[in-house]
Amino acid sequence: MSSAVFYRDLRAAYESVVSADGMYLRTESGQQILDAVGGAGTVVIGHGVREITDAIARHGGEARHVKRSFQNLTASEKQQLITFLKSL
């Protein structure tokens, strides 16, 4: 008897997921898989909410800019920023 439960085997080769629609994932071969993971975001917001994916797409590159900006600070400027953030 075959199980529909997806057990993780670190030695196995798995197909890549190429798309998602709501709570379903689709593999390269077209297999549809129910995404039954229920993290806090999924439970509160739901699967595949268009407004969330659009917001992520709009802001996708901002984190890299912030990281580079922080890396370019002098040691003194970094310490001042850390001190300020700890005061919040």
C-alpha positions in Angstrom: 0.0 0.0 0.0 1.3 3.4 -0.9 1.1 6.4 1.4 0.3 9.9 0.4 2.4 11.2 3.3 5.6 12.9 2.1 8.4 11.5 4.2 11.8 13.2 3.9 14.7 11.0 2.8 17.9 13.1 2.6 19.4 10.6 0.2 16.5 10.7 -2.3 16.4 12.9 -5.4 13.1 14.8 -5.6 11.5 16.7 -8.4 11.5 20.5 -8.2 8.3 22.4 -7.6 7.8 24.7 -10.6 4.6 26.4 -9.7 1.9 26.9 -7.0 -1.7 27.7 -7.0 -3.4 28.4 -3.7 -2.6 25.4 -1.5 -1.3 23.2 -4.3 2.2 22.8 -5.6 3.0 21.4 -9.1 6.2 19.4 -9.9 8.1 19.3 -13.2 6.2 16.2 -14.3 2.8 17.9 -13.5 2.1 16.1 -10.2 -0.1 18.2 -8.0 0.8 18.1 -4.3 -1.3 19.5 -1.4 0.9 21.9 0.7 -0.3 20.9 4.1 2.2 22.9 6.1 0.4 25.1 8.6 2.9 27.7 9.8 1.7 30.9 11.6 1.5 32.9 8.4 -0.4 30.3 6.5 -2.9 29.8 9.4 -3.6 33.5 9.8 -3.3 34.7 6.1 -4.0 31.6 4.0 -2.3 30.0 1.0 -1.3 32.0 -2.1 -2.8 35.4 -1.2 -2.2 37.6 -4.2 -1.7 40.8 -2.2 1.1 39.1 -0.2 3.0 37.7 -3.2 2.6 41.1 -5.0 4.0 42.9 -2.0 7.0 40.5 -1.8 7.6 41.0 -5.5 7.5 44.8 -5.2 10.0 44.8 -2.2 12.2 41.9 -3.2 15.4 43.8 -3.8 15.2 46.2 -0.8 17.0 43.9 1.7 20.1 43.7 -0.4 20.3 47.5 -0.5 20.0 47.7 3.3 22.6 45.1 3.8 25.1 46.9 1.5 24.3 50.2 3.2 25.1 48.7 6.6 28.3 47.0 5.3 29.5 50.4 4.0 29.2 52.1 7.4 32.3 52.8 9.4 32.8 50.9 12.7 31.7 53.9 14.6 28.6 54.4 12.6 27.7 50.7 13.0 28.0 51.0 16.7 25.9 54.2 16.9 23.2 52.4 14.8 23.3 49.3 17.1 23.1 51.5 20.2 20.1 53.3 18.7 18.3 50.1 17.8 18.8 48.7 21.3 17.3 51.8 22.8 14.0 51.2 21.0 
